[in-house]
Amino acid sequence: MFNIVVDRECGCFRRSGMSNNISVDSKDEALTKSLEMKNHMNDKFCGKHGFSVQEDGNNFVITMGAPVAQQSSGGCCGGGCGTH
């Protein structure tokens, strides 16, 4: 049994009708479902947070972090380093 866990439920998640702590039979199904959830959350939620998936044993944990726009800074730290 594999589990999909959202580690912190933000307001958008609670209002979305999505489920937390989902159990599935196969690792492939858990990975696919967790990536679909993460993509939906990044695409459809308010954008205050970005979400990523990490494998932890039999769990696929969806974690909340910086907004997606800040996560993909093209290799720069975003602090105006001026190295390009």
ZATOR-834863 format. One record per atom (N, C-alpha, C): atom name; x negated, y, z negated. Coordinates in Angstrom, 1 decimal, always signed. Last residue first. Example, Ala and Ser with C-alpha at 12.3 -4.5 7.8 and 13.67 -1.06 7.14 Angstrom:
// ZATOR-834863
+------+--------+--------+--------+
: atom :      X :      Y :      Z :
+------+--------+--------+--------+
:    N :  -12.8 :   -2.2 :   -7.1 :
:   CA :  -13.7 :   -1.1 :   -7.1 :
:    C :  -12.9 :   +0.0 :   -7.9 :
:    N :  -13.2 :   -5.7 :   -7.8 :
:   CA :  -12.3 :   -4.5 :   -7.8 :
:    C :  -13.2 :   -3.3 :   -7.8 :
+------+--------+--------+--------+
END
This chain:
// ZATOR-834863
+------+--------+--------+--------+
: atom :      X :      Y :      Z :
+------+--------+--------+--------+
:    N :  -25.1 :  +37.0 :  +14.9 :
:   CA :  -24.9 :  +36.6 :  +16.3 :
:    C :  -25.1 :  +37.7 :  +17.2 :
:    N :  -25.4 :  +37.8 :  +12.3 :
:   CA :  -26.4 :  +37.0 :  +12.9 :
:    C :  -26.2 :  +36.6 :  +14.3 :
:    N :  -23.7 :  +39.4 :  +10.6 :
:   CA :  -24.4 :  +40.0 :  +11.8 :
:    C :  -25.5 :  +39.2 :  +12.4 :
:    N :  -22.2 :  +39.0 :   +8.4 :
:   CA :  -23.6 :  +38.7 :   +8.3 :
:    C :  -24.4 :  +39.2 :   +9.5 :
:    N :  -19.6 :  +39.3 :   +7.4 :
:   CA :  -20.2 :  +40.3 :   +8.2 :
:    C :  -21.7 :  +40.2 :   +8.3 :
:    N :  -18.6 :  +37.1 :   +6.2 :
:   CA :  -19.0 :  +38.2 :   +5.4 :
:    C :  -19.7 :  +39.3 :   +6.1 :
:    N :  -18.0 :  +34.8 :   +7.5 :
:   CA :  -17.0 :  +35.8 :   +7.5 :
:    C :  -17.3 :  +37.0 :   +6.7 :
:    N :  -19.9 :  +32.9 :   +8.0 :
:   CA :  -19.3 :  +32.9 :   +6.6 :
:    C :  -18.2 :  +33.9 :   +6.5 :
:    N :  -19.4 :  +31.3 :  +11.1 :
:   CA :  -19.9 :  +32.4 :  +10.3 :
:    C :  -19.2 :  +32.4 :   +9.0 :
:    N :  -18.2 :  +29.3 :  +12.5 :
:   CA :  -19.5 :  +29.0 :  +12.0 :
:    C :  -20.1 :  +30.2 :  +11.2 :
:    N :  -15.6 :  +30.2 :  +13.1 :
:   CA :  -16.5 :  +30.1 :  +14.2 :
:    C :  -18.0 :  +29.9 :  +13.7 :
:    N :  -13.8 :  +30.1 :  +11.0 :
:   CA :  -14.5 :  +31.4 :  +11.3 :
:    C :  -15.6 :  +31.3 :  +12.3 :
:    N :  -11.3 :  +28.7 :  +10.0 :
:   CA :  -12.0 :  +28.6 :  +11.3 :
:    C :  -12.7 :  +29.9 :  +11.7 :
:    N :  -10.3 :  +29.6 :   +7.5 :
:   CA :  -11.1 :  +28.4 :   +7.6 :
:    C :  -11.9 :  +28.3 :   +8.9 :
:    N :   -8.9 :  +31.9 :   +8.1 :
:   CA :  -10.1 :  +32.1 :   +7.4 :
:    C :  -11.0 :  +30.8 :   +7.4 :
:    N :   -6.7 :  +30.7 :   +9.4 :
:   CA :   -7.5 :  +31.7 :  +10.1 :
:    C :   -8.8 :  +32.0 :   +9.4 :
:    N :   -5.6 :  +29.1 :   +7.3 :
:   CA :   -6.2 :  +28.5 :   +8.5 :
:    C :   -7.1 :  +29.5 :   +9.2 :
:    N :   -6.2 :  +30.2 :   +4.0 :
:   CA :   -5.4 :  +30.2 :   +5.2 :
:    C :   -6.2 :  +29.7 :   +6.4 :
:    N :   -7.8 :  +27.9 :   +1.7 :
:   CA :   -7.7 :  +29.2 :   +2.3 :
:    C :   -6.8 :  +29.1 :   +3.5 :
:    N :   -5.8 :  +25.1 :   +0.6 :
:   CA :   -7.0 :  +25.9 :   +0.5 :
:    C :   -6.7 :  +27.3 :   +1.1 :
:    N :   -4.5 :  +22.1 :   -0.6 :
:   CA :   -4.2 :  +23.5 :   -0.2 :
:    C :   -5.5 :  +24.2 :   -0.4 :
:    N :   -4.6 :  +18.7 :   +0.7 :
:   CA :   -5.0 :  +19.7 :   -0.3 :
:    C :   -4.7 :  +21.1 :   +0.3 :
:    N :   -3.3 :  +15.6 :   +0.7 :
:   CA :   -3.2 :  +16.9 :   +1.4 :
:    C :   -3.5 :  +18.0 :   +0.4 :
:    N :   -4.8 :  +12.5 :   +0.6 :
:   CA :   -4.4 :  +13.7 :   -0.2 :
:    C :   -4.4 :  +14.9 :   +0.7 :
:    N :   -4.2 :   +9.3 :   +0.8 :
:   CA :   -4.5 :  +10.4 :   +1.7 :
:    C :   -3.9 :  +11.7 :   +1.1 :
:    N :   -5.4 :   +6.6 :   -1.0 :
:   CA :   -4.6 :   +7.8 :   -1.0 :
:    C :   -5.1 :   +8.7 :   +0.2 :
:    N :   -7.0 :   +4.5 :   -1.6 :
:   CA :   -5.8 :   +4.2 :   -0.8 :
:    C :   -4.9 :   +5.4 :   -0.7 :
:    N :   -9.7 :   +6.6 :   -1.5 :
:   CA :   -9.3 :   +5.2 :   -1.8 :
:    C :   -8.1 :   +4.9 :   -0.9 :
:    N :   -8.9 :   +9.3 :   -0.2 :
:   CA :   -9.4 :   +9.0 :   -1.5 :
:    C :   -9.0 :   +7.6 :   -1.9 :
:    N :   -9.3 :  +11.6 :   +2.5 :
:   CA :   -9.0 :  +10.2 :   +2.1 :
:    C :   -9.7 :   +9.9 :   +0.8 :
:    N :   -7.7 :  +14.6 :   +3.0 :
:   CA :   -8.9 :  +13.9 :   +2.6 :
:    C :   -8.5 :  +12.5 :   +2.1 :
:    N :   -6.5 :  +17.3 :   +5.0 :
:   CA :   -6.3 :  +15.9 :   +4.5 :
:    C :   -7.7 :  +15.3 :   +4.2 :
:    N :   -5.5 :  +20.7 :   +4.4 :
:   CA :   -6.4 :  +19.7 :   +5.0 :
:    C :   -6.1 :  +18.3 :   +4.4 :
:    N :   -4.1 :  +23.9 :   +4.9 :
:   CA :   -4.0 :  +22.5 :   +4.4 :
:    C :   -4.9 :  +21.6 :   +5.1 :
:    N :   -4.0 :  +27.2 :   +3.8 :
:   CA :   -4.3 :  +26.3 :   +4.9 :
:    C :   -4.3 :  +24.9 :   +4.2 :
:    N :   -1.7 :  +29.8 :   +2.9 :
:   CA :   -2.6 :  +28.7 :   +2.5 :
:    C :   -2.9 :  +27.9 :   +3.8 :
:    N :   +0.0 :  +31.6 :   +4.0 :
:   CA :   -0.8 :  +32.1 :   +2.8 :
:    C :   -1.9 :  +31.0 :   +2.5 :
:    N :   +1.6 :  +30.7 :   +6.0 :
:   CA :   +0.2 :  +31.1 :   +6.4 :
:    C :   -0.6 :  +31.6 :   +5.2 :
:    N :   +4.2 :  +29.6 :   +5.7 :
:   CA :   +4.0 :  +31.1 :   +5.8 :
:    C :   +2.6 :  +31.5 :   +6.1 :
:    N :   +4.5 :  +26.7 :   +7.9 :
:   CA :   +4.6 :  +27.4 :   +6.7 :
:    C :   +4.1 :  +28.9 :   +6.8 :
:    N :   +3.9 :  +25.7 :  +10.5 :
:   CA :   +5.3 :  +26.2 :  +10.2 :
:    C :   +5.4 :  +26.9 :   +8.9 :
:    N :   +1.2 :  +24.8 :  +10.7 :
:   CA :   +1.9 :  +25.5 :  +11.9 :
:    C :   +3.2 :  +26.3 :  +11.4 :
:    N :   +0.5 :  +23.6 :   +8.4 :
:   CA :   -0.3 :  +24.7 :   +8.9 :
:    C :   +0.4 :  +25.5 :   +9.9 :
:    N :   +2.6 :  +21.7 :   +8.2 :
:   CA :   +2.4 :  +22.7 :   +7.1 :
:    C :   +1.6 :  +23.9 :   +7.6 :
:    N :   +2.1 :  +20.2 :  +10.5 :
:   CA :   +3.4 :  +20.9 :  +10.4 :
:    C :   +3.2 :  +22.0 :   +9.3 :
:    N :   -0.5 :  +19.2 :   +9.9 :
:   CA :   -0.3 :  +20.0 :  +11.0 :
:    C :   +1.0 :  +20.8 :  +11.0 :
:    N :   +0.2 :  +17.6 :   +7.6 :
:   CA :   -0.8 :  +18.7 :   +7.5 :
:    C :   -0.6 :  +19.7 :   +8.7 :
:    N :   +2.0 :  +15.7 :   +8.8 :
:   CA :   +2.4 :  +16.6 :   +7.7 :
:    C :   +1.5 :  +17.8 :   +7.6 :
:    N :   +0.2 :  +14.4 :  +10.6 :
:   CA :   +1.4 :  +15.1 :  +11.1 :
:    C :   +1.9 :  +16.1 :  +10.0 :
:    N :   -1.6 :  +13.4 :   +8.7 :
:   CA :   -2.1 :  +14.4 :   +9.7 :
:    C :   -0.9 :  +15.2 :  +10.3 :
:    N :   +0.0 :  +11.6 :   +7.4 :
:   CA :   -0.6 :  +12.7 :   +6.6 :
:    C :   -1.1 :  +13.8 :   +7.6 :
:    N :   +0.7 :   +9.8 :   +9.5 :
:   CA :   +1.8 :  +10.6 :   +8.8 :
:    C :   +1.2 :  +11.8 :   +8.1 :
:    N :   -1.9 :   +8.7 :  +10.1 :
:   CA :   -1.0 :   +9.4 :  +11.1 :
:    C :   +0.0 :  +10.3 :  +10.5 :
:    N :   -2.6 :   +7.6 :   +7.6 :
:   CA :   -3.4 :   +8.6 :   +8.2 :
:    C :   -2.6 :   +9.4 :   +9.2 :
:    N :   -0.5 :   +5.7 :   +7.2 :
:   CA :   -0.7 :   +6.8 :   +6.3 :
:    C :   -1.5 :   +7.9 :   +6.8 :
:    N :   -0.9 :   +4.1 :   +9.5 :
:   CA :   +0.4 :   +4.8 :   +9.3 :
:    C :   +0.2 :   +5.9 :   +8.3 :
:    N :   -3.4 :   +3.0 :   +8.9 :
:   CA :   -3.2 :   +3.8 :  +10.1 :
:    C :   -1.9 :   +4.7 :  +10.0 :
:    N :   -2.9 :   +1.6 :   +6.5 :
:   CA :   -3.8 :   +2.7 :   +6.5 :
:    C :   -3.6 :   +3.6 :   +7.7 :
:    N :   +0.5 :   +0.6 :   +5.9 :
:   CA :   -0.8 :   +0.5 :   +6.6 :
:    C :   -1.6 :   +1.8 :   +6.5 :
:    N :   +2.8 :   +1.0 :   +4.4 :
:   CA :   +2.2 :   -0.3 :   +4.3 :
:    C :   +0.8 :   -0.3 :   +4.9 :
:    N :   +3.3 :   +3.9 :   +2.2 :
:   CA :   +3.4 :   +3.2 :   +3.5 :
:    C :   +2.6 :   +2.0 :   +3.4 :
:    N :   +4.7 :   +6.3 :   +0.1 :
:   CA :   +4.0 :   +5.1 :   +0.2 :
:    C :   +4.3 :   +4.4 :   +1.6 :
:    N :   +4.4 :   +9.7 :   -0.8 :
:   CA :   +5.0 :   +8.8 :   +0.1 :
:    C :   +4.1 :   +7.5 :   +0.2 :
:    N :   +4.3 :  +12.1 :   -2.4 :
:   CA :   +4.0 :  +10.8 :   -2.9 :
:    C :   +4.7 :   +9.7 :   -2.1 :
:    N :   +6.9 :  +14.2 :   -1.2 :
:   CA :   +5.6 :  +14.0 :   -1.7 :
:    C :   +5.5 :  +12.6 :   -2.2 :
:    N :   +8.8 :  +15.3 :   +1.7 :
:   CA :   +8.6 :  +14.5 :   +0.5 :
:    C :   +7.2 :  +14.4 :   +0.1 :
:    N :  +10.3 :  +18.4 :   +2.8 :
:   CA :   +9.4 :  +17.3 :   +2.9 :
:    C :   +9.2 :  +16.5 :   +1.6 :
:    N :  +11.9 :  +20.5 :   +2.4 :
:   CA :  +12.6 :  +19.2 :   +2.4 :
:    C :  +11.7 :  +18.1 :   +2.6 :
:    N :  +10.8 :  +23.1 :   +2.1 :
:   CA :  +10.8 :  +22.4 :   +3.4 :
:    C :  +11.6 :  +21.1 :   +3.5 :
:    N :  +10.6 :  +24.1 :   -0.4 :
:   CA :  +11.7 :  +24.5 :   +0.4 :
:    C :  +11.9 :  +23.7 :   +1.7 :
:    N :   +8.1 :  +23.1 :   -1.2 :
:   CA :   +9.3 :  +22.7 :   -1.9 :
:    C :  +10.6 :  +23.1 :   -1.2 :
:    N :   +6.4 :  +24.3 :   +0.7 :
:   CA :   +6.6 :  +22.8 :   +0.7 :
:    C :   +7.9 :  +22.5 :   +0.0 :
:    N :   +6.6 :  +27.0 :   +0.0 :
:   CA :   +7.1 :  +26.5 :   +1.3 :
:    C :   +7.3 :  +25.0 :   +1.4 :
:    N :   +5.5 :  +26.9 :   -2.6 :
:   CA :   +7.0 :  +27.2 :   -2.4 :
:    C :   +7.5 :  +26.8 :   -1.0 :
:    N :   +3.3 :  +24.1 :   -2.9 :
:   CA :   +3.6 :  +25.5 :   -2.8 :
:    C :   +5.1 :  +25.7 :   -2.6 :
:    N :   +2.2 :  +21.5 :   -4.7 :
:   CA :   +3.3 :  +21.9 :   -3.9 :
:    C :   +3.6 :  +23.4 :   -3.9 :
:    N :   -0.9 :  +20.0 :   -4.5 :
:   CA :   -0.2 :  +21.1 :   -5.1 :
:    C :   +1.0 :  +21.5 :   -4.2 :
:    N :   -1.3 :  +17.5 :   -3.2 :
:   CA :   -1.9 :  +17.8 :   -4.5 :
:    C :   -1.3 :  +19.0 :   -5.2 :
:    N :   +0.6 :  +15.2 :   -1.8 :
:   CA :   +0.4 :  +16.6 :   -1.6 :
:    C :   -0.1 :  +17.1 :   -3.0 :
:    N :   -0.2 :  +12.0 :   -0.6 :
:   CA :   +0.0 :  +12.8 :   -1.8 :
:    C :   -0.3 :  +14.3 :   -1.5 :
:    N :   +0.6 :   +8.9 :   +0.5 :
:   CA :   +0.3 :  +10.3 :   +1.0 :
:    C :   +0.8 :  +11.2 :   -0.2 :
:    N :   -0.8 :   +5.7 :   +0.0 :
:   CA :   +0.0 :   +6.8 :   -0.4 :
:    C :   -0.4 :   +8.1 :   +0.2 :
:    N :   -0.6 :   +2.2 :   +0.8 :
:   CA :   -1.3 :   +3.5 :   +1.0 :
:    C :   -0.3 :   +4.6 :   +0.6 :
:    N :   -0.8 :   -1.2 :   +0.0 :
:   CA :   +0.0 :   +0.0 :   +0.0 :
:    C :   -0.9 :   +1.2 :   +0.0 :
+------+--------+--------+--------+
END
